[in-house]
Amino acid sequence: MGTRLDLHKELLEMAPKAYYQPPATVRMEYPCFRYAFSDISEKHADNLSYNRTKKYSITYISREHSEWIVDQMKERFKYCRFDRPYTADNLYHYVFELYY
């Protein structure tokens, strides 16, 4: 697994913009990815943590219906789970959980 900046570069290959934990004052341009750090998965053995993987919540936002992004994310990232789609403010949102 790579760093958050590696993830950012990969997201930019699929959409023109990507925003990491943007504050409310940032005006986003669509289509884009909005993502945030959400958790760490740890594996333990012999009372030690030997594997840590960061979990990100990623939302693809577009003005157009974009179901294709689900297939593209699942193909590109091995540890990606599609969570849910929803519509808000006339924008389509596709939410993923990604261990990276």
N, CA, C and O atoms as CSV, one atom per row, in Angstrom:
chain,resi,resn,atom,element,x,y,z
A,1,MET,N,N,0.836,-1.177,0.000
A,1,MET,CA,C,0.000,0.000,0.000
A,1,MET,C,C,0.879,1.237,0.000
A,1,MET,O,O,1.994,1.229,0.521
A,2,GLY,N,N,0.366,2.281,-0.584
A,2,GLY,CA,C,1.135,3.511,-0.700
A,2,GLY,C,C,0.731,4.548,0.334
A,2,GLY,O,O,0.028,4.256,1.302
A,3,THR,N,N,1.192,5.751,0.102
A,3,THR,CA,C,0.891,6.863,0.989
A,3,THR,C,C,-0.396,7.554,0.540
A,3,THR,O,O,-0.968,7.216,-0.496
A,4,ARG,N,N,-0.837,8.522,1.332
A,4,ARG,CA,C,-2.033,9.276,0.955
A,4,ARG,C,C,-1.788,10.044,-0.342
A,4,ARG,O,O,-2.705,10.192,-1.150
A,5,LEU,N,N,-0.579,10.527,-0.551
A,5,LEU,CA,C,-0.274,11.251,-1.786
A,5,LEU,C,C,-0.310,10.328,-2.997
A,5,LEU,O,O,-0.683,10.755,-4.090
A,6,ASP,N,N,0.074,9.060,-2.814
A,6,ASP,CA,C,-0.045,8.078,-3.895
A,6,ASP,C,C,-1.523,7.857,-4.238
A,6,ASP,O,O,-1.895,7.776,-5.409
A,7,LEU,N,N,-2.347,7.762,-3.208
A,7,LEU,CA,C,-3.787,7.613,-3.418
A,7,LEU,C,C,-4.329,8.827,-4.164
A,7,LEU,O,O,-5.123,8.681,-5.094
A,8,HIS,N,N,-3.910,10.013,-3.768
A,8,HIS,CA,C,-4.372,11.244,-4.412
A,8,HIS,C,C,-4.048,11.228,-5.909
A,8,HIS,O,O,-4.888,11.586,-6.734
A,9,LYS,N,N,-2.827,10.811,-6.253
A,9,LYS,CA,C,-2.422,10.734,-7.659
A,9,LYS,C,C,-3.285,9.743,-8.432
A,9,LYS,O,O,-3.669,10.005,-9.571
A,10,GLU,N,N,-3.587,8.608,-7.811
A,10,GLU,CA,C,-4.422,7.610,-8.487
A,10,GLU,C,C,-5.844,8.127,-8.704
A,10,GLU,O,O,-6.445,7.877,-9.749
A,11,LEU,N,N,-6.375,8.843,-7.726
A,11,LEU,CA,C,-7.716,9.408,-7.883
A,11,LEU,C,C,-7.740,10.453,-8.998
A,11,LEU,O,O,-8.719,10.551,-9.739
A,12,LEU,N,N,-6.668,11.229,-9.116
A,12,LEU,CA,C,-6.593,12.236,-10.179
A,12,LEU,C,C,-6.510,11.610,-11.570
A,12,LEU,O,O,-6.810,12.272,-12.563
A,13,GLU,N,N,-6.110,10.358,-11.649
A,13,GLU,CA,C,-6.096,9.665,-12.934
A,13,GLU,C,C,-7.512,9.297,-13.373
A,13,GLU,O,O,-7.746,9.042,-14.555
A,14,MET,N,N,-8.462,9.268,-12.430
A,14,MET,CA,C,-9.840,8.890,-12.757
A,14,MET,C,C,-10.792,10.085,-12.804
A,14,MET,O,O,-11.873,9.978,-13.384
A,15,ALA,N,N,-10.421,11.213,-12.212
A,15,ALA,CA,C,-11.261,12.414,-12.200
A,15,ALA,C,C,-10.345,13.636,-12.245
A,15,ALA,O,O,-9.203,13.566,-11.792
A,16,PRO,N,N,-10.830,14.752,-12.786
A,16,PRO,CA,C,-9.965,15.935,-12.906
A,16,PRO,C,C,-9.595,16.595,-11.579
A,16,PRO,O,O,-8.582,17.291,-11.507
A,17,LYS,N,N,-10.388,16.393,-10.530
A,17,LYS,CA,C,-10.127,17.019,-9.232
A,17,LYS,C,C,-10.268,15.994,-8.113
A,17,LYS,O,O,-11.056,15.054,-8.213
A,18,ALA,N,N,-9.490,16.188,-7.037
A,18,ALA,CA,C,-9.605,15.372,-5.829
A,18,ALA,C,C,-9.322,16.280,-4.641
A,18,ALA,O,O,-8.390,17.084,-4.672
A,19,TYR,N,N,-10.129,16.149,-3.599
A,19,TYR,CA,C,-10.007,17.004,-2.420
A,19,TYR,C,C,-9.877,16.136,-1.180
A,19,TYR,O,O,-10.712,15.266,-0.931
A,20,TYR,N,N,-8.828,16.375,-0.404
A,20,TYR,CA,C,-8.615,15.627,0.836
A,20,TYR,C,C,-9.131,16.453,2.004
A,20,TYR,O,O,-8.632,17.549,2.258
A,21,GLN,N,N,-10.103,15.949,2.702
A,21,GLN,CA,C,-10.734,16.576,3.861
A,21,GLN,C,C,-10.939,18.081,3.645
A,21,GLN,O,O,-10.423,18.889,4.418
A,22,PRO,N,N,-11.685,18.464,2.604
A,22,PRO,CA,C,-11.840,19.891,2.316
A,22,PRO,C,C,-12.706,20.597,3.362
A,22,PRO,O,O,-13.722,20.052,3.794
A,23,PRO,N,N,-12.314,21.801,3.769
A,23,PRO,CA,C,-13.167,22.567,4.684
A,23,PRO,C,C,-14.405,23.072,3.933
A,23,PRO,O,O,-14.439,23.050,2.702
A,24,ALA,N,N,-15.397,23.515,4.661
A,24,ALA,CA,C,-16.651,23.973,4.064
A,24,ALA,C,C,-16.441,25.199,3.173
A,24,ALA,O,O,-17.277,25.478,2.314
A,25,THR,N,N,-15.360,25.922,3.357
A,25,THR,CA,C,-15.118,27.134,2.570
A,25,THR,C,C,-14.580,26.838,1.168
A,25,THR,O,O,-14.553,27.733,0.323
A,26,VAL,N,N,-14.154,25.609,0.909
A,26,VAL,CA,C,-13.613,25.250,-0.403
A,26,VAL,C,C,-14.767,24.986,-1.368
A,26,VAL,O,O,-15.668,24.199,-1.077
A,27,ARG,N,N,-14.725,25.648,-2.511
A,27,ARG,CA,C,-15.734,25.433,-3.549
A,27,ARG,C,C,-15.203,24.353,-4.492
A,27,ARG,O,O,-14.233,24.568,-5.219
A,28,MET,N,N,-15.846,23.204,-4.465
A,28,MET,CA,C,-15.377,22.076,-5.272
A,28,MET,C,C,-15.877,22.191,-6.709
A,28,MET,O,O,-16.963,22.706,-6.971
A,29,GLU,N,N,-15.049,21.693,-7.636
A,29,GLU,CA,C,-15.420,21.614,-9.046
A,29,GLU,C,C,-15.741,20.164,-9.358
A,29,GLU,O,O,-15.053,19.259,-8.885
A,30,TYR,N,N,-16.786,19.933,-10.156
A,30,TYR,CA,C,-17.254,18.580,-10.435
A,30,TYR,C,C,-16.976,18.204,-11.878
A,30,TYR,O,O,-16.995,19.077,-12.745
A,31,PRO,N,N,-16.719,16.935,-12.166
A,31,PRO,CA,C,-16.686,15.783,-11.266
A,31,PRO,C,C,-15.414,15.787,-10.429
A,31,PRO,O,O,-14.389,16.337,-10.830
A,32,CYS,N,N,-15.503,15.161,-9.257
A,32,CYS,CA,C,-14.346,15.131,-8.364
A,32,CYS,C,C,-14.482,13.991,-7.357
A,32,CYS,O,O,-15.536,13.373,-7.207
A,33,PHE,N,N,-13.374,13.747,-6.682
A,33,PHE,CA,C,-13.365,12.862,-5.525
A,33,PHE,C,C,-13.178,13.718,-4.279
A,33,PHE,O,O,-12.360,14.638,-4.263
A,34,ARG,N,N,-13.942,13.408,-3.236
A,34,ARG,CA,C,-13.731,13.999,-1.910
A,34,ARG,C,C,-13.418,12.824,-1.002
A,34,ARG,O,O,-14.188,11.865,-0.940
A,35,TYR,N,N,-12.301,12.888,-0.300
A,35,TYR,CA,C,-11.942,11.745,0.538
A,35,TYR,C,C,-11.370,12.201,1.861
A,35,TYR,O,O,-10.868,13.316,2.003
A,36,ALA,N,N,-11.463,11.291,2.833
A,36,ALA,CA,C,-11.008,11.603,4.188
A,36,ALA,C,C,-10.519,10.321,4.857
A,36,ALA,O,O,-11.016,9.230,4.580
A,37,PHE,N,N,-9.547,10.475,5.730
A,37,PHE,CA,C,-9.057,9.371,6.556
A,37,PHE,C,C,-10.158,8.989,7.538
A,37,PHE,O,O,-10.756,9.867,8.160
A,38,SER,N,N,-10.437,7.686,7.690
A,38,SER,CA,C,-11.526,7.304,8.590
A,38,SER,C,C,-11.166,6.267,9.644
A,38,SER,O,O,-11.844,6.201,10.669
A,39,ASP,N,N,-10.123,5.446,9.442
A,39,ASP,CA,C,-9.821,4.408,10.421
A,39,ASP,C,C,-8.477,3.756,10.089
A,39,ASP,O,O,-7.889,4.013,9.039
A,40,ILE,N,N,-8.005,2.908,11.005
A,40,ILE,CA,C,-6.822,2.082,10.762
A,40,ILE,C,C,-7.169,0.652,11.145
A,40,ILE,O,O,-7.685,0.391,12.231
A,41,SER,N,N,-6.878,-0.265,10.238
A,41,SER,CA,C,-7.063,-1.680,10.519
A,41,SER,C,C,-5.721,-2.238,10.963
A,41,SER,O,O,-4.717,-2.089,10.265
A,42,GLU,N,N,-5.705,-2.884,12.132
A,42,GLU,CA,C,-4.457,-3.435,12.654
A,42,GLU,C,C,-4.588,-4.940,12.846
A,42,GLU,O,O,-5.635,-5.441,13.256
A,43,LYS,N,N,-3.518,-5.643,12.544
A,43,LYS,CA,C,-3.450,-7.074,12.814
A,43,LYS,C,C,-2.399,-7.274,13.889
A,43,LYS,O,O,-1.323,-6.678,13.847
A,44,HIS,N,N,-2.728,-8.127,14.858
A,44,HIS,CA,C,-1.855,-8.335,16.010
A,44,HIS,C,C,-1.418,-9.797,16.109
A,44,HIS,O,O,-2.146,-10.719,15.738
A,45,ALA,N,N,-0.216,-9.967,16.618
A,45,ALA,CA,C,0.312,-11.288,16.947
A,45,ALA,C,C,1.397,-11.095,18.006
A,45,ALA,O,O,2.162,-10.133,17.948
A,46,ASP,N,N,1.459,-11.999,18.957
A,46,ASP,CA,C,2.447,-11.924,20.038
A,46,ASP,C,C,2.422,-10.563,20.739
A,46,ASP,O,O,3.465,-9.998,21.070
A,47,ASN,N,N,1.212,-10.054,20.956
A,47,ASN,CA,C,1.005,-8.767,21.637
A,47,ASN,C,C,1.648,-7.582,20.909
A,47,ASN,O,O,1.934,-6.554,21.523
A,48,LEU,N,N,1.872,-7.729,19.607
A,48,LEU,CA,C,2.432,-6.649,18.793
A,48,LEU,C,C,1.549,-6.402,17.577
A,48,LEU,O,O,0.903,-7.318,17.068
A,49,SER,N,N,1.530,-5.183,17.128
A,49,SER,CA,C,0.840,-4.843,15.892
A,49,SER,C,C,1.829,-5.038,14.753
A,49,SER,O,O,2.875,-4.389,14.728
A,50,TYR,N,N,1.517,-5.922,13.809
A,50,TYR,CA,C,2.470,-6.178,12.738
A,50,TYR,C,C,2.000,-5.684,11.380
A,50,TYR,O,O,2.772,-5.683,10.422
A,51,ASN,N,N,0.743,-5.265,11.286
A,51,ASN,CA,C,0.241,-4.774,10.009
A,51,ASN,C,C,-0.801,-3.697,10.266
A,51,ASN,O,O,-1.789,-3.932,10.963
A,52,ARG,N,N,-0.579,-2.523,9.706
A,52,ARG,CA,C,-1.537,-1.423,9.821
A,52,ARG,C,C,-1.909,-0.960,8.416
A,52,ARG,O,O,-1.038,-0.709,7.583
A,53,THR,N,N,-3.205,-0.851,8.166
A,53,THR,CA,C,-3.683,-0.366,6.883
A,53,THR,C,C,-4.668,0.763,7.131
A,53,THR,O,O,-5.597,0.620,7.927
A,54,LYS,N,N,-4.467,1.887,6.452
A,54,LYS,CA,C,-5.350,3.036,6.627
A,54,LYS,C,C,-6.615,2.876,5.791
A,54,LYS,O,O,-6.589,2.374,4.667
A,55,LYS,N,N,-7.710,3.316,6.377
A,55,LYS,CA,C,-8.997,3.250,5.697
A,55,LYS,C,C,-9.434,4.673,5.355
A,55,LYS,O,O,-9.359,5.577,6.187
A,56,TYR,N,N,-9.891,4.853,4.117
A,56,TYR,CA,C,-10.367,6.147,3.658
A,56,TYR,C,C,-11.825,6.032,3.216
A,56,TYR,O,O,-12.242,5.022,2.649
A,57,SER,N,N,-12.573,7.070,3.484
A,57,SER,CA,C,-13.923,7.199,2.957
A,57,SER,C,C,-13.807,8.088,1.729
A,57,SER,O,O,-13.352,9.229,1.820
A,58,ILE,N,N,-14.219,7.563,0.579
A,58,ILE,CA,C,-14.064,8.276,-0.689
A,58,ILE,C,C,-15.428,8.453,-1.326
A,58,ILE,O,O,-16.205,7.502,-1.419
A,59,THR,N,N,-15.721,9.673,-1.766
A,59,THR,CA,C,-16.982,9.956,-2.433
A,59,THR,C,C,-16.688,10.560,-3.801
A,59,THR,O,O,-15.984,11.562,-3.921
A,60,TYR,N,N,-17.245,9.925,-4.826
A,60,TYR,CA,C,-17.161,10.478,-6.177
A,60,TYR,C,C,-18.414,11.313,-6.378
A,60,TYR,O,O,-19.525,10.825,-6.170
A,61,ILE,N,N,-18.245,12.580,-6.784
A,61,ILE,CA,C,-19.365,13.497,-6.944
A,61,ILE,C,C,-19.388,13.992,-8.389
A,61,ILE,O,O,-18.369,14.414,-8.936
A,62,SER,N,N,-20.580,13.929,-8.997
A,62,SER,CA,C,-20.712,14.327,-10.390
A,62,SER,C,C,-22.084,14.947,-10.631
A,62,SER,O,O,-23.039,14.671,-9.906
A,63,ARG,N,N,-22.166,15.780,-11.651
A,63,ARG,CA,C,-23.459,16.351,-12.041
A,63,ARG,C,C,-24.277,15.366,-12.871
A,63,ARG,O,O,-25.478,15.557,-13.062
A,64,GLU,N,N,-23.629,14.318,-13.361
A,64,GLU,CA,C,-24.281,13.313,-14.201
A,64,GLU,C,C,-24.283,11.958,-13.508
A,64,GLU,O,O,-23.421,11.660,-12.681
A,65,HIS,N,N,-25.262,11.154,-13.862
A,65,HIS,CA,C,-25.328,9.782,-13.358
A,65,HIS,C,C,-24.069,9.053,-13.820
A,65,HIS,O,O,-23.793,9.012,-15.019
A,66,SER,N,N,-23.296,8.474,-12.892
A,66,SER,CA,C,-21.975,7.912,-13.220
A,66,SER,C,C,-21.764,6.546,-12.586
A,66,SER,O,O,-20.814,6.349,-11.829
A,67,GLU,N,N,-22.635,5.615,-12.890
A,67,GLU,CA,C,-22.494,4.266,-12.317
A,67,GLU,C,C,-21.193,3.591,-12.705
A,67,GLU,O,O,-20.725,2.709,-11.985
A,68,TRP,N,N,-20.604,3.976,-13.806
A,68,TRP,CA,C,-19.361,3.367,-14.279
A,68,TRP,C,C,-18.237,3.486,-13.246
A,68,TRP,O,O,-17.317,2.667,-13.232
A,69,ILE,N,N,-18.311,4.512,-12.377
A,69,ILE,CA,C,-17.239,4.721,-11.397
A,69,ILE,C,C,-17.154,3.547,-10.412
A,69,ILE,O,O,-16.080,3.249,-9.889
A,70,VAL,N,N,-18.274,2.893,-10.168
A,70,VAL,CA,C,-18.273,1.739,-9.254
A,70,VAL,C,C,-17.387,0.635,-9.820
A,70,VAL,O,O,-16.544,0.089,-9.108
A,71,ASP,N,N,-17.572,0.307,-11.087
A,71,ASP,CA,C,-16.748,-0.724,-11.718
A,71,ASP,C,C,-15.282,-0.309,-11.783
A,71,ASP,O,O,-14.391,-1.124,-11.543
A,72,GLN,N,N,-15.037,0.945,-12.104
A,72,GLN,CA,C,-13.656,1.417,-12.233
A,72,GLN,C,C,-12.919,1.377,-10.888
A,72,GLN,O,O,-11.759,0.970,-10.828
A,73,MET,N,N,-13.587,1.794,-9.824
A,73,MET,CA,C,-12.958,1.752,-8.491
A,73,MET,C,C,-12.683,0.313,-8.058
A,73,MET,O,O,-11.611,0.014,-7.533
A,74,LYS,N,N,-13.656,-0.580,-8.280
A,74,LYS,CA,C,-13.477,-1.979,-7.876
A,74,LYS,C,C,-12.353,-2.654,-8.661
A,74,LYS,O,O,-11.637,-3.494,-8.116
A,75,GLU,N,N,-12.192,-2.293,-9.933
A,75,GLU,CA,C,-11.118,-2.868,-10.739
A,75,GLU,C,C,-9.756,-2.313,-10.345
A,75,GLU,O,O,-8.765,-3.044,-10.347
A,76,ARG,N,N,-9.699,-1.048,-10.013
A,76,ARG,CA,C,-8.418,-0.390,-9.744
A,76,ARG,C,C,-7.865,-0.692,-8.359
A,76,ARG,O,O,-6.656,-0.854,-8.194
A,77,PHE,N,N,-8.743,-0.770,-7.361
A,77,PHE,CA,C,-8.304,-0.939,-5.980
A,77,PHE,C,C,-8.765,-2.284,-5.429
A,77,PHE,O,O,-9.953,-2.604,-5.445
A,78,LYS,N,N,-7.815,-3.052,-4.949
A,78,LYS,CA,C,-8.084,-4.404,-4.458
A,78,LYS,C,C,-8.971,-4.412,-3.213
A,78,LYS,O,O,-9.841,-5.273,-3.082
A,79,TYR,N,N,-8.762,-3.469,-2.306
A,79,TYR,CA,C,-9.490,-3.448,-1.037
A,79,TYR,C,C,-10.507,-2.310,-1.005
A,79,TYR,O,O,-10.522,-1.495,-0.083
A,80,CYS,N,N,-11.343,-2.273,-2.015
A,80,CYS,CA,C,-12.357,-1.226,-2.142
A,80,CYS,C,C,-13.744,-1.842,-2.001
A,80,CYS,O,O,-14.025,-2.900,-2.564
A,81,ARG,N,N,-14.608,-1.166,-1.241
A,81,ARG,CA,C,-15.990,-1.623,-1.073
A,81,ARG,C,C,-16.923,-0.469,-1.407
A,81,ARG,O,O,-16.788,0.631,-0.870
A,82,PHE,N,N,-17.869,-0.733,-2.298
A,82,PHE,CA,C,-18.878,0.268,-2.620
A,82,PHE,C,C,-19.891,0.291,-1.487
A,82,PHE,O,O,-20.450,-0.746,-1.130
A,83,ASP,N,N,-20.128,1.456,-0.926
A,83,ASP,CA,C,-21.025,1.601,0.222
A,83,ASP,C,C,-22.444,1.944,-0.206
A,83,ASP,O,O,-23.375,1.187,0.071
A,84,ARG,N,N,-22.621,3.091,-0.889
A,84,ARG,CA,C,-23.975,3.490,-1.276
A,84,ARG,C,C,-23.922,4.648,-2.270
A,84,ARG,O,O,-22.956,5.411,-2.295
A,85,PRO,N,N,-24.969,4.772,-3.091
A,85,PRO,CA,C,-25.136,5.970,-3.910
A,85,PRO,C,C,-26.207,6.855,-3.269
A,85,PRO,O,O,-27.087,6.353,-2.570
A,86,TYR,N,N,-26.138,8.149,-3.500
A,86,TYR,CA,C,-27.224,9.044,-3.100
A,86,TYR,C,C,-27.142,10.321,-3.928
A,86,TYR,O,O,-26.114,10.623,-4.534
A,87,THR,N,N,-28.242,11.059,-3.941
A,87,THR,CA,C,-28.318,12.320,-4.660
A,87,THR,C,C,-28.600,13.432,-3.671
A,87,THR,O,O,-29.474,13.297,-2.815
A,88,ALA,N,N,-27.855,14.547,-3.782
A,88,ALA,CA,C,-28.069,15.714,-2.933
A,88,ALA,C,C,-27.688,16.959,-3.720
A,88,ALA,O,O,-26.673,16.967,-4.417
A,89,ASP,N,N,-28.481,17.994,-3.617
A,89,ASP,CA,C,-28.230,19.265,-4.305
A,89,ASP,C,C,-28.017,19.078,-5.808
A,89,ASP,O,O,-27.155,19.725,-6.402
A,90,ASN,N,N,-28.800,18.197,-6.415
A,90,ASN,CA,C,-28.709,17.892,-7.847
A,90,ASN,C,C,-27.348,17.341,-8.260
A,90,ASN,O,O,-26.930,17.497,-9.407
A,91,LEU,N,N,-26.658,16.695,-7.316
A,91,LEU,CA,C,-25.382,16.047,-7.596
A,91,LEU,C,C,-25.483,14.572,-7.234
A,91,LEU,O,O,-26.138,14.209,-6.258
A,92,TYR,N,N,-24.835,13.731,-8.018
A,92,TYR,CA,C,-24.799,12.297,-7.756
A,92,TYR,C,C,-23.552,11.984,-6.931
A,92,TYR,O,O,-22.450,12.420,-7.264
A,93,HIS,N,N,-23.738,11.227,-5.855
A,93,HIS,CA,C,-22.649,10.854,-4.958
A,93,HIS,C,C,-22.533,9.326,-4.922
A,93,HIS,O,O,-23.538,8.622,-4.823
A,94,TYR,N,N,-21.305,8.828,-5.004
A,94,TYR,CA,C,-21.025,7.392,-4.915
A,94,TYR,C,C,-19.975,7.221,-3.820
A,94,TYR,O,O,-18.851,7.704,-3.955
A,95,VAL,N,N,-20.336,6.540,-2.748
A,95,VAL,CA,C,-19.482,6.444,-1.564
A,95,VAL,C,C,-18.776,5.082,-1.516
A,95,VAL,O,O,-19.395,4.037,-1.716
A,96,PHE,N,N,-17.487,5.121,-1.250
A,96,PHE,CA,C,-16.655,3.921,-1.162
A,96,PHE,C,C,-15.884,3.909,0.148
A,96,PHE,O,O,-15.630,4.954,0.748
A,97,GLU,N,N,-15.518,2.716,0.579
A,97,GLU,CA,C,-14.564,2.527,1.668
A,97,GLU,C,C,-13.342,1.870,1.044
A,97,GLU,O,O,-13.460,0.876,0.328
A,98,LEU,N,N,-12.175,2.424,1.316
A,98,LEU,CA,C,-10.964,1.928,0.693
A,98,LEU,C,C,-9.877,1.760,1.715
A,98,LEU,O,O,-9.579,2.692,2.461
A,99,TYR,N,N,-9.269,0.578,1.768
A,99,TYR,CA,C,-8.075,0.347,2.579
A,99,TYR,C,C,-6.892,0.532,1.646
A,99,TYR,O,O,-6.772,-0.147,0.626
A,100,TYR,N,N,-6.022,1.461,2.013
A,100,TYR,CA,C,-4.902,1.806,1.115
A,100,TYR,C,C,-3.629,2.005,1.940
A,100,TYR,O,O,-2.572,2.300,1.383
